[in-house]
Amino acid sequence: MSSNLKHEVSLYLNEYKDSLVNWYPWGNDAFKRAKAEKKPIFLSIGYSTSHLCDIMKKESFNDETIVNILNQNFISIKVDKDERPDIDNYFKQVYKLMNGQNCASPISIFMTEDLEPFYSAAYIAPYPKGNVLGFHELLTVIIDKYTNDKLTMIEKGKEVLSFINPKDKEIKATKLDFNILKIIINNFSKVFDNINGGFGDIPKFIHASTIDLLLECYQLTKNQELLSMATITLTKMANGEIFDDINGGFYRYANNKDWTIPRREKMIYDNANIAMVYLRTFQITDNNLYKDIAFKSIDFILEQMSDGTLFYANSLAKKDNSIFIDTKIITSWNAMVIDTLFFASTIDNKYLQTAIKAIDKLLKKVYLNGKLYHTDNIQAFLEDYAYLGVALLSAYKVTNNKEYLILSQTILNRAIEKFYQYGKWKFTNSQFKLYDNIYDLTYPSAIATIIYLIEEISPFIEGDYREILFKTLEINSYNLMRQPLSSPKMTKAMLLYLKNDIIAKK
């Protein structure tokens, strides 16, 4: 039993402080010990309300045989993905390179003592299932390989790392123009579920930024089919089990196409972003259903996911009907909520003072002596700068308080100084050289959000950001023009860029 996690702030890490596994937090203590003892590292990344993380904790990490093997032969490290999205994003790339597909949580990585990954998995069951090794058997194979063929493990790790940020990656630029609207409309018609609304197969996620892109394209084209896709989806979701009509708020996903059998986990970023979409739809359609659902989702956050001013990360309804709430405060996620609150206040003024108190409290907590933080003691990532900048701009637009505008531009300028490199944006300045990508996974990408901020703030300030804007879009133009629905927020930013360019030329 280890006490290495006893000083950690993360609730998730605290769940493992009395674990039978001798866990370390990510850091030099673990790395030094791995090198000193010449042991491979087992890295496990997860978060508090993940179903498979919880199963792995109860089964694999409570199995005495597995625990003994880990403690004797590995240095085991636990990471909270919400606290360290840089580590999570980095090793998701590693997993995808090794396995040819994306993964959710948990992520299980085996590395050399020099952090060279040689094996990756997601959930690992304690016992074999078909041709899939159980944890015990897998550990035995890895120990044998590491003992007798370590050079191969090292070379494999180096090969994987060489593909994460390739130096000679060719940039394919494609002309950006409104022909993309035809591609978008065609793609939407292919993936839209005409019966139940929504997109893709099961499990069925909320995809707020995809619906937001539908609304943006409708406002540009007045194509009623696009608006219909959005309203059908939002209506079906509102009437489906994915929406909690008793307590308010949306669950993370539904297991069935008709939005039934939800995973009873609620994320504040999902609820903030989808509430914004419902409010936009209300403004377009004047249908009170969308306003009511948005306000119920916002009220759920305010009443059940708040310390009174700021907002907690996520919640999970357990089988005994108790509710677990992860109370960590994350800058980017709080900024999403605050942005939605300011927008909601333009429809109902009762949200205005709540929004003002929240933005002021957030700044006081995470913006200290000119430094921005992601959460306690963790310096901010690109997403924190991007979303906070947007929230500050929204605060200015609603209140006309120029201090918010000045700070929004300051945050933008610091993001450019810290993360921008010739059209590419680093996600972090930590030990990983990790560039952000344009894809909206659990929520809109940081790059798309910072580009959106540049476009939205430009009419209000002095300063020329056109080269940064153009270069970022140019570098990503090939993927945007080919697969616009994979990057709905960035596609929306590109459409705004094209629209503003036309206006500027008139």
Backbone hydrogen bonds, N-H to C=O, Kabsch-Sander energy under -0.5 kcal/mol:
donor,donor_aa,acceptor,acceptor_aa,energy
2,S,19,S,-0.9
6,K,3,S,-1.5
8,E,5,L,-1.7
14,N,10,S,-2.0
15,E,11,L,-1.3
15,E,12,Y,-0.6
16,Y,13,L,-1.5
17,K,14,N,-1.0
19,S,16,Y,-1.6
20,L,61,F,-0.5
23,W,21,V,-2.0
24,Y,76,S,-1.9
26,W,78,K,-0.6
31,F,27,G,-1.8
32,K,28,N,-3.1
33,R,29,D,-1.7
34,A,30,A,-2.2
35,K,31,F,-2.1
36,A,32,K,-2.7
37,E,33,R,-2.5
38,K,34,A,-0.6
39,K,34,A,-2.0
41,I,111,M,-2.7
42,F,75,I,-2.3
43,L,41,I,-0.6
43,L,109,I,-3.3
44,S,77,I,-2.7
45,I,107,I,-2.6
46,G,79,V,-2.2
50,S,47,Y,-1.4
54,D,50,S,-1.8
55,I,51,H,-2.0
56,M,52,L,-2.5
57,K,53,C,-2.1
58,K,54,D,-2.2
59,E,55,I,-2.7
61,F,56,M,-2.4
62,N,59,E,-1.2
63,D,60,S,-1.0
64,E,62,N,-0.6
67,V,63,D,-3.0
68,N,64,E,-2.5
69,I,65,T,-1.9
70,L,66,I,-2.6
71,N,67,V,-2.8
72,Q,68,N,-2.0
73,N,69,I,-2.1
74,F,70,L,-2.2
75,I,40,P,-2.0
76,S,22,N,-0.6
76,S,74,F,-0.6
77,I,42,F,-2.9
78,K,24,Y,-2.5
79,V,44,S,-2.2
81,K,46,G,-3.0
81,K,79,V,-0.7
84,R,80,D,-2.3
88,D,84,R,-2.0
89,N,85,P,-2.8
90,Y,86,D,-2.1
91,F,87,I,-2.3
92,K,88,D,-1.6
93,Q,89,N,-1.7
94,V,90,Y,-1.6
95,Y,91,F,-2.5
96,K,92,K,-2.5
97,L,93,Q,-2.4
98,M,94,V,-2.1
99,N,95,Y,-2.7
100,G,96,K,-2.4
107,I,45,I,-2.0
108,S,121,A,-3.4
109,I,43,L,-2.8
109,I,107,I,-0.5
110,F,119,Y,-3.0
111,M,41,I,-2.6
112,T,116,E,-1.9
115,L,112,T,-1.9
118,F,110,F,-2.6
119,Y,110,F,-1.4
121,A,108,S,-2.8
125,A,123,Y,-0.5
129,K,132,V,-2.0
132,V,129,K,-2.0
133,L,131,N,-0.5
135,F,125,A,-2.1
136,H,126,P,-1.0
138,L,134,G,-2.7
139,L,135,F,-2.7
140,T,136,H,-1.8
141,V,137,E,-2.2
142,I,138,L,-2.5
143,I,139,L,-2.5
144,D,140,T,-2.0
145,K,141,V,-2.5
146,Y,142,I,-2.8
147,T,143,I,-2.0
148,N,144,D,-2.6
149,D,145,K,-2.7
152,T,149,D,-0.6
153,M,149,D,-1.3
154,I,150,K,-2.5
155,E,151,L,-2.5
156,K,152,T,-2.4
157,G,153,M,-2.2
158,K,154,I,-2.4
159,E,155,E,-2.2
160,V,156,K,-2.2
161,L,157,G,-2.2
162,S,158,K,-1.7
163,F,159,E,-0.6
163,F,160,V,-1.3
164,I,161,L,-1.0
165,N,161,L,-0.8
169,K,166,P,-0.8
172,K,170,E,-0.7
173,A,171,I,-0.8
177,D,175,K,-0.6
180,I,177,D,-1.8
181,L,178,F,-1.7
182,K,179,N,-0.9
183,I,179,N,-1.2
184,I,180,I,-3.0
185,I,181,L,-2.6
186,N,182,K,-2.3
187,N,183,I,-2.7
188,F,184,I,-2.8
189,S,185,I,-2.0
190,K,186,N,-1.1
191,V,187,N,-1.7
192,F,188,F,-1.8
193,D,198,G,-2.4
194,N,192,F,-1.0
197,G,193,D,-2.4
200,G,191,V,-1.3
204,K,254,A,-3.1
205,F,203,P,-0.7
206,I,252,R,-0.7
210,T,207,H,-0.5
211,I,207,H,-1.7
212,D,208,A,-2.3
213,L,209,S,-1.7
214,L,210,T,-1.7
215,L,211,I,-2.0
216,E,212,D,-2.1
217,C,213,L,-2.8
218,Y,214,L,-2.4
219,Q,215,L,-2.3
220,L,216,E,-1.3
221,T,217,C,-2.2
222,K,218,Y,-3.8
224,Q,222,K,-0.8
226,L,223,N,-0.9
227,L,223,N,-1.4
228,S,224,Q,-2.6
229,M,225,E,-2.1
230,A,226,L,-1.8
231,T,227,L,-2.8
232,I,228,S,-2.8
233,T,229,M,-1.9
234,L,230,A,-2.6
235,T,231,T,-2.5
236,K,232,I,-2.7
237,M,233,T,-2.5
238,A,234,L,-2.2
239,N,235,T,-1.8
240,G,236,K,-0.6
240,G,237,M,-0.9
241,E,259,W,-0.6
242,I,259,W,-1.1
243,F,237,M,-0.5
243,F,240,G,-1.4
244,D,242,I,-0.5
244,D,249,G,-2.9
245,D,243,F,-1.2
248,G,244,D,-2.1
251,Y,242,I,-3.2
252,R,263,R,-0.7
252,R,265,E,-2.7
253,Y,263,R,-0.5
254,A,204,K,-2.3
255,N,260,T,-0.7
255,N,261,I,-2.2
256,N,260,T,-1.8
259,W,256,N,-1.5
263,R,253,Y,-2.5
264,R,262,P,-0.7
265,E,263,R,-2.9
266,K,315,S,-2.5
268,I,313,A,-2.2
271,N,267,M,-1.9
272,A,268,I,-2.7
273,N,269,Y,-2.5
274,I,270,D,-2.7
275,A,271,N,-1.7
276,M,272,A,-1.6
277,V,273,N,-1.6
278,Y,274,I,-2.5
279,L,275,A,-2.2
280,R,276,M,-2.2
281,T,277,V,-2.3
282,F,278,Y,-2.2
283,Q,279,L,-2.1
284,I,280,R,-1.7
285,T,281,T,-2.8
286,D,282,F,-3.1
288,N,286,D,-0.6
290,Y,287,N,-1.1
291,K,287,N,-0.9
292,D,288,N,-2.8
293,I,289,L,-2.4
294,A,290,Y,-2.0
295,F,291,K,-2.6
296,K,292,D,-2.2
297,S,293,I,-2.0
298,I,294,A,-2.5
299,D,295,F,-3.0
300,F,296,K,-1.9
301,I,297,S,-1.7
302,L,298,I,-2.4
303,E,299,D,-2.8
304,Q,300,F,-2.6
305,M,300,F,-0.6
305,M,301,I,-1.6
307,D,310,L,-1.9
308,G,310,L,-0.5
312,Y,305,M,-2.7
313,A,326,D,-1.5
313,A,328,K,-0.6
314,N,326,D,-0.9
315,S,266,K,-2.2
316,L,324,F,-2.5
317,A,264,R,-2.7
318,K,316,L,-0.6
318,K,322,S,-3.1
321,N,318,K,-2.1
324,F,316,L,-2.9
324,F,322,S,-0.5
326,D,314,N,-2.5
327,T,325,I,-0.8
330,I,328,K,-0.6
331,T,374,H,-2.8
334,N,330,I,-2.6
335,A,331,T,-2.6
336,M,332,S,-1.7
337,V,333,W,-1.8
338,I,334,N,-2.6
339,D,335,A,-2.6
340,T,336,M,-2.0
341,L,337,V,-2.4
342,F,338,I,-2.4
343,F,339,D,-1.9
344,A,340,T,-2.9
345,S,341,L,-1.9
346,T,342,F,-0.7
346,T,343,F,-1.1
347,I,344,A,-1.6
348,D,344,A,-2.8
351,Y,348,D,-1.7
352,L,349,N,-1.7
355,A,351,Y,-2.0
356,I,352,L,-2.4
357,K,353,Q,-2.6
358,A,354,T,-2.1
359,I,355,A,-2.5
360,D,356,I,-2.2
361,K,357,K,-2.3
362,L,358,A,-2.6
363,L,359,I,-2.1
364,K,360,D,-1.9
365,K,361,K,-1.8
366,V,362,L,-2.9
367,Y,363,L,-2.0
368,L,366,V,-0.7
368,L,371,K,-2.4
369,N,367,Y,-0.5
371,K,368,L,-2.0
373,Y,366,V,-1.9
374,H,378,I,-3.0
375,T,378,I,-1.0
378,I,375,T,-2.2
379,Q,377,N,-0.6
380,A,372,L,-2.4
382,L,427,F,-2.3
384,D,381,F,-0.9
385,Y,381,F,-1.6
386,A,382,L,-2.6
387,Y,383,E,-2.6
388,L,384,D,-2.1
389,G,385,Y,-2.3
390,V,386,A,-1.9
391,A,387,Y,-2.2
392,L,388,L,-2.5
393,L,389,G,-2.0
394,S,390,V,-2.4
395,A,391,A,-2.2
396,Y,392,L,-2.1
397,K,393,L,-2.5
398,V,394,S,-2.0
399,T,395,A,-2.5
400,N,396,Y,-2.9
402,K,400,N,-0.8
404,Y,401,N,-1.3
405,L,401,N,-0.9
406,I,402,K,-2.8
407,L,403,E,-2.2
408,S,404,Y,-2.3
409,Q,405,L,-2.2
410,T,406,I,-2.2
411,I,407,L,-2.7
412,L,408,S,-2.1
413,N,409,Q,-2.9
414,R,410,T,-2.3
415,A,411,I,-2.0
416,I,412,L,-2.2
417,E,413,N,-2.3
418,K,414,R,-2.3
419,F,415,A,-2.8
420,Y,415,A,-0.6
420,Y,416,I,-1.4
421,Q,424,K,-3.3
424,K,421,Q,-2.0
426,K,419,F,-2.9
427,F,434,L,-3.3
428,T,434,L,-1.0
434,L,432,F,-1.3
435,Y,433,K,-0.6
436,D,425,W,-2.8
440,D,486,S,-1.3
441,L,439,Y,-0.9
441,L,443,Y,-1.0
447,I,437,N,-0.5
449,T,445,S,-1.8
450,I,446,A,-2.5
451,I,447,I,-2.4
452,Y,448,A,-2.3
453,L,449,T,-2.2
454,I,450,I,-2.1
455,E,451,I,-2.2
456,E,452,Y,-2.4
457,I,453,L,-2.6
458,S,454,I,-1.5
460,F,457,I,-2.0
461,I,457,I,-0.7
461,I,458,S,-0.9
465,Y,463,G,-0.7
469,L,465,Y,-2.5
470,F,466,R,-3.0
471,K,467,E,-2.8
472,T,468,I,-2.2
473,L,469,L,-2.1
474,E,470,F,-3.0
475,I,471,K,-2.4
476,N,472,T,-1.3
477,S,474,E,-1.2
478,Y,172,K,-0.8
480,L,476,N,-2.3
481,M,477,S,-2.8
482,R,478,Y,-1.3
483,Q,479,N,-2.9
486,S,483,Q,-1.3
487,S,484,P,-0.9
491,T,487,S,-2.8
492,K,488,P,-2.3
493,A,489,K,-2.2
494,M,490,M,-2.3
495,L,491,T,-2.3
496,L,492,K,-2.2
497,Y,493,A,-2.1
498,L,494,M,-2.4
499,K,495,L,-2.4
500,N,496,L,-2.8
501,D,497,Y,-2.1
502,I,498,L,-1.9
503,I,499,K,-2.1
504,A,500,N,-2.4
505,K,501,D,-1.4
506,K,502,I,-0.7
506,K,503,I,-0.8
